[in-house]
Amino acid sequence: MTDQNIPVSTENTENIKIMWLLQLAWILVPHIWWWILVLVFYILKKDSLSQKDKEVFAEIMNFNISFLIYAIVSWILIILLIWLLLLPIVFVVYAILLIISTIKFINGNVYKYPLTIKFL
């Protein structure tokens, strides 16, 4: 099992604090730009970071990328679930309206379909 706590070097902790604050800013304003800002900050400061600080940065970015992937997969699953729930409802409503319109036509009436978008 790997150690969950990576010690941060005592010199230059300001860089790591800034990276963590940029990451925490996501809680206030959720947006992918915060993760990009952490990456840009790292690229600008990478020469002045110690090896331990670079490991901390890698942990921060791996965490953020992992949860970005989890969020994207969750959205896809939500969309699929809604689609899977709505599709049978659409087919049932379609069938019911078809049956109603057929009965109206047999009785000599013109049926105005509800929920119809006028294209023609």
BELWOWO-V264317 format. One record per residue. N is the residue number from 1. RES is the residue in three letters. PHI is phi in whole degrees, 0 to 359 (* if undefined). Layout:
N | RES | PHI
N | RES | PHI
This chain:
1 | MET | *
2 | THR | 274
3 | ASP | 289
4 | GLN | 280
5 | ASN | 248
6 | ILE | 260
7 | PRO | 292
8 | VAL | 268
9 | SER | 298
10 | THR | 286
11 | GLU | 274
12 | ASN | 68
13 | THR | 287
14 | GLU | 299
15 | ASN | 297
16 | ILE | 294
17 | LYS | 300
18 | ILE | 295
19 | MET | 297
20 | TRP | 293
21 | LEU | 294
22 | LEU | 298
23 | GLN | 294
24 | LEU | 291
25 | ALA | 299
26 | TRP | 300
27 | ILE | 296
28 | LEU | 283
29 | VAL | 226
30 | PRO | 295
31 | HIS | 194
32 | ILE | 293
33 | TRP | 299
34 | TRP | 296
35 | TRP | 291
36 | ILE | 292
37 | LEU | 296
38 | VAL | 298
39 | LEU | 296
40 | VAL | 297
41 | PHE | 301
42 | TYR | 297
43 | ILE | 299
44 | LEU | 289
45 | LYS | 254
46 | LYS | 301
47 | ASP | 289
48 | SER | 264
49 | LEU | 270
50 | SER | 283
51 | GLN | 298
52 | LYS | 297
53 | ASP | 296
54 | LYS | 294
55 | GLU | 294
56 | VAL | 296
57 | PHE | 301
58 | ALA | 300
59 | GLU | 296
60 | ILE | 300
61 | MET | 291
62 | ASN | 299
63 | PHE | 299
64 | ASN | 294
65 | ILE | 295
66 | SER | 300
67 | PHE | 287
68 | LEU | 295
69 | ILE | 297
70 | TYR | 299
71 | ALA | 293
72 | ILE | 297
73 | VAL | 298
74 | SER | 298
75 | TRP | 297
76 | ILE | 298
77 | LEU | 295
78 | ILE | 296
79 | ILE | 298
80 | LEU | 296
81 | LEU | 296
82 | ILE | 298
83 | TRP | 298
84 | LEU | 294
85 | LEU | 282
86 | LEU | 279
87 | LEU | 302
88 | PRO | 297
89 | ILE | 296
90 | VAL | 298
91 | PHE | 294
92 | VAL | 293
93 | VAL | 298
94 | TYR | 302
95 | ALA | 297
96 | ILE | 298
97 | LEU | 293
98 | LEU | 295
99 | ILE | 296
100 | ILE | 298
101 | SER | 294
102 | THR | 295
103 | ILE | 297
104 | LYS | 298
105 | PHE | 296
106 | ILE | 298
107 | ASN | 278
108 | GLY | 88
109 | ASN | 254
110 | VAL | 264
111 | TYR | 263
112 | LYS | 270
113 | TYR | 291
114 | PRO | 282
115 | LEU | 62
116 | THR | 262
117 | ILE | 270
118 | LYS | 278
119 | PHE | 264
120 | LEU | 249
